[in-house]
């Protein structure tokens, strides 16, 4: 069995960026990062992606196959970016549950969507993606955008996503991934580890959180490994599509 898929036991460690920390501490450490950046989440993503994250998210939702009346769970969706794009597609008869482990992120998202008049058919639940508080076969679609890499036990989260999907339902993961062109990697590393923390200091007064976010991308399973993890969770017809030379990838799997 892949070591990444083992159940944690007392004394286990996991990665927090490039640091090894006790498995039980990662959730708290990640929580501090996102509590720090919640009010500047769009700025964070703009700095990390040169603003292209907005196009990636639109493409992610545009190719999701979501239909009117669908019941959707958007994990790590606290600030409401994905839900705001999904809501017009599911219509009045659809429902979106925004789930996030971080209360500050959920608060930002609730305020944003309320300001946009998106009240009906949108619920907010504070939850841990590794233990979803929903019954089996409950949702038509489960999405997670730029959140899976921050989960302590990614395999558990994928297992839970599979469990709560209806038969015929689909899971979609949008996440930073492994850059493919060799020539581009030094430029990407320079931006990630030299430029990004300085921008975090300049614009947010928080270089450490931005350093962690850059490191967390490098520790996230690359494309083929994440595809295999989805297959282990039970998903079928698993596939991925690289965007922007593999800076991000969209992974897809179905419950058949």
C-alpha positions as CSV (number, residue, x, y, z in Angstrom):
1,X,0.0,0.0,0.0
2,X,1.2,3.5,-0.8
3,X,2.4,5.2,2.5
4,X,0.2,8.2,1.7
5,X,-2.9,6.1,1.9
6,X,-2.2,4.6,5.4
7,X,-4.3,5.5,8.4
8,X,-2.3,7.8,10.7
9,X,-1.3,6.4,14.1
10,X,0.2,8.0,17.1
11,X,3.6,9.4,16.4
12,X,3.0,9.8,12.6
13,X,4.1,12.9,10.9
14,X,2.9,14.6,7.8
15,X,4.1,17.6,5.7
16,X,3.2,21.2,6.4
17,X,4.8,22.8,3.4
18,X,8.4,21.5,3.5
19,X,8.3,20.9,7.3
20,X,7.4,17.6,8.9
21,X,4.9,18.1,11.7
22,X,2.8,15.7,13.8
23,X,-0.2,14.5,11.8
24,X,-2.6,15.9,14.4
25,X,-1.1,19.4,14.2
26,X,-1.5,20.0,10.5
27,X,-5.2,20.9,10.6
28,X,-4.5,23.6,13.2
29,X,-1.5,25.0,11.3
30,X,-3.4,25.1,8.0
31,X,-6.3,26.8,9.9
32,X,-4.0,29.6,11.0
33,X,-2.8,30.2,7.4
34,X,-6.3,30.5,6.1
35,X,-7.6,32.6,9.0
36,X,-4.7,34.9,8.2
37,X,-5.5,35.2,4.5
38,X,-9.3,34.9,4.5
39,X,-10.0,38.6,3.9
40,X,-7.3,38.6,1.2
41,X,-8.1,35.3,-0.5
42,X,-8.6,36.8,-3.9
43,X,-5.3,38.8,-3.6
44,X,-3.6,35.5,-2.6
45,X,-4.8,33.7,-5.6
46,X,-4.0,36.7,-7.9
47,X,-0.4,36.7,-6.6
48,X,0.0,33.0,-7.0
49,X,-1.5,32.7,-10.5
50,X,-1.0,36.2,-12.0
51,X,-4.8,36.5,-11.9
52,X,-5.4,33.5,-14.1
53,X,-7.2,31.6,-11.3
54,X,-10.4,33.4,-12.3
55,X,-10.2,31.9,-15.8
56,X,-9.4,28.4,-14.4
57,X,-12.4,28.5,-12.1
58,X,-14.7,29.6,-15.0
59,X,-13.4,26.7,-17.1
60,X,-13.7,24.3,-14.2
61,X,-17.4,25.2,-13.7
62,X,-18.1,25.5,-17.4
63,X,-17.0,22.0,-18.1
64,X,-18.5,20.5,-15.0
65,X,-21.7,19.2,-16.7
66,X,-23.8,20.7,-13.9
67,X,-27.5,20.8,-14.6
68,X,-30.5,22.7,-13.3
69,X,-31.8,21.2,-10.1
70,X,-28.5,19.5,-9.2
71,X,-27.5,19.1,-5.6
72,X,-23.9,20.1,-5.2
73,X,-21.3,20.0,-2.4
74,X,-18.5,22.5,-2.8
75,X,-15.7,21.6,-0.5
76,X,-13.1,24.1,0.7
77,X,-15.4,26.6,-0.9
78,X,-15.5,29.1,2.0
79,X,-15.1,32.3,0.0
80,X,-17.9,31.4,-2.4
81,X,-15.9,31.7,-5.7
82,X,-17.0,28.4,-7.1
83,X,-20.6,28.5,-5.7
84,X,-21.1,31.9,-7.3
85,X,-20.3,30.4,-10.7
86,X,-22.4,27.3,-10.1
87,X,-25.5,29.0,-8.8
88,X,-26.9,30.3,-12.1
89,X,-26.4,26.9,-13.6
90,X,-28.4,24.9,-11.0
91,X,-31.2,27.5,-10.9
92,X,-33.8,28.0,-8.3
93,X,-34.5,24.3,-8.0
94,X,-30.9,23.4,-7.3
95,X,-29.0,23.5,-4.1
96,X,-25.3,24.2,-3.2
97,X,-23.8,23.3,0.1
98,X,-20.6,25.2,0.7
99,X,-18.3,23.3,3.1
100,X,-15.2,24.6,4.7
101,X,-13.2,23.8,7.9
102,X,-12.4,27.4,8.4
103,X,-15.0,29.7,10.0
104,X,-13.3,32.9,8.7
105,X,-13.4,31.7,5.1
106,X,-17.1,30.7,5.4
107,X,-17.9,34.1,6.9
108,X,-16.2,35.9,3.9
109,X,-18.1,33.7,1.5
110,X,-21.5,34.2,3.2
111,X,-21.0,38.0,3.1
112,X,-20.0,38.0,-0.5
113,X,-22.9,35.8,-1.8
114,X,-25.4,37.7,0.4
115,X,-24.2,41.0,-1.2
116,X,-24.8,39.4,-4.6
117,X,-28.3,38.4,-3.6
118,X,-27.5,34.7,-3.7
119,X,-29.5,33.5,-0.7
120,X,-31.9,30.9,-1.7
121,X,-30.5,27.4,-2.3
122,X,-27.1,28.1,-0.8
123,X,-26.1,26.6,2.6
124,X,-22.9,26.9,4.6
125,X,-21.5,24.1,6.7
126,X,-18.3,24.1,8.8
127,X,-16.9,20.6,8.2
128,X,-13.8,18.4,7.9
129,X,-13.5,16.9,4.4
130,X,-12.1,13.7,5.9
131,X,-15.5,13.1,7.7
132,X,-18.4,14.6,5.8
133,X,-21.6,15.0,7.9
134,X,-23.9,13.8,5.0
135,X,-25.6,10.5,4.2
136,X,-24.4,8.2,1.5
137,X,-25.3,8.9,-2.1
138,X,-26.6,12.4,-1.4
139,X,-25.0,14.8,-4.1
140,X,-25.0,14.9,-7.8
141,X,-21.7,16.7,-7.9
142,X,-18.8,17.3,-5.5
143,X,-16.2,19.9,-6.2
144,X,-13.1,21.0,-4.5
145,X,-11.0,23.9,-5.9
146,X,-7.5,24.7,-4.5
147,X,-8.3,22.9,-1.2
148,X,-7.3,19.3,-1.5
149,X,-3.6,19.9,-1.0
150,X,-4.3,21.4,2.4
151,X,-6.2,18.3,3.7
152,X,-4.2,16.2,6.1
153,X,-5.4,12.8,4.8
154,X,-6.2,13.3,1.1
155,X,-7.2,9.7,0.6
156,X,-9.8,9.9,3.4
157,X,-11.2,13.1,1.8
158,X,-11.5,11.4,-1.6
159,X,-13.1,8.3,0.0
160,X,-15.7,10.6,1.6
161,X,-16.3,12.4,-1.7
162,X,-17.1,9.1,-3.3
163,X,-19.3,8.0,-0.4
164,X,-21.6,11.1,-0.6
165,X,-22.0,11.0,-4.4
166,X,-25.1,9.5,-6.0
167,X,-24.7,6.7,-8.5
168,X,-23.8,8.5,-11.7
169,X,-22.5,11.5,-9.8
170,X,-19.2,13.2,-10.5
171,X,-16.3,14.5,-8.4
172,X,-14.1,17.4,-9.7
173,X,-10.8,18.5,-8.2
174,X,-9.2,21.7,-9.4
175,X,-5.7,22.0,-7.9
176,X,-2.2,23.3,-8.5
177,X,-0.2,20.4,-9.9
178,X,3.1,19.5,-11.5
179,X,4.4,21.9,-14.2
180,X,5.3,19.8,-17.3
181,X,7.8,21.7,-19.5
182,X,11.2,21.4,-18.0
183,X,12.3,24.8,-19.2
184,X,9.5,26.5,-17.4
185,X,10.1,24.9,-13.9
186,X,13.0,27.3,-12.9
187,X,10.9,30.3,-13.7
188,X,7.9,28.9,-11.8
189,X,10.1,28.1,-8.8
190,X,11.6,31.6,-8.8
191,X,8.1,33.1,-8.7
192,X,7.0,30.7,-6.0
193,X,9.9,30.9,-3.6
194,X,11.5,34.3,-4.3
195,X,8.7,36.6,-5.6
196,X,5.6,35.3,-3.9
197,X,6.7,35.6,-0.2
198,X,7.9,39.1,-0.9
199,X,4.6,40.0,-2.5
200,X,2.9,38.5,0.5
201,X,4.9,40.7,2.8
202,X,4.3,43.8,0.7
203,X,0.5,43.4,0.1
204,X,-0.6,41.3,3.1
205,X,2.1,41.6,5.7
206,X,2.3,37.8,5.8
207,X,5.2,36.3,3.9
208,X,5.1,33.0,6.0
209,X,1.6,32.0,4.8
210,X,2.5,32.6,1.2
211,X,5.7,30.6,1.6
212,X,3.6,27.7,3.0
213,X,1.2,27.9,0.1
214,X,4.0,27.7,-2.4
215,X,5.6,24.8,-0.6
216,X,2.2,23.0,-0.3
217,X,1.9,22.9,-4.1
218,X,5.2,21.0,-4.4
219,X,4.1,18.5,-1.8
220,X,0.8,17.8,-3.5
221,X,0.5,14.5,-5.5
222,X,1.2,15.1,-9.2
223,X,-1.3,14.3,-11.8
224,X,-0.9,10.5,-12.3
225,X,-0.6,9.9,-8.5
226,X,-3.8,11.8,-7.7
227,X,-5.6,10.0,-10.5
228,X,-4.5,6.7,-8.9
229,X,-5.8,7.9,-5.5
230,X,-9.2,8.7,-7.0
231,X,-9.3,5.2,-8.4
232,X,-8.4,3.8,-5.0
233,X,-11.4,5.7,-3.6
234,X,-13.7,3.9,-6.0
235,X,-14.1,6.4,-8.8
236,X,-14.3,5.2,-12.4
237,X,-13.6,6.9,-15.7
238,X,-10.9,8.9,-13.9
239,X,-9.1,11.5,-15.9
240,X,-7.3,14.8,-15.7
241,X,-6.8,17.8,-17.9
242,X,-3.8,20.1,-17.5
243,X,-4.3,23.8,-17.7
244,X,-1.5,26.4,-18.2
245,X,1.2,23.8,-18.8
246,X,0.3,21.8,-15.7
247,X,0.4,24.7,-13.3
248,X,-3.1,23.4,-12.4
249,X,-5.0,20.3,-13.4
250,X,-8.7,19.3,-13.3
251,X,-9.2,15.8,-12.1
252,X,-12.5,14.0,-12.7
253,X,-14.1,10.8,-11.6
254,X,-17.5,9.2,-11.5
255,X,-19.4,7.0,-9.2
256,X,-20.8,4.3,-11.5
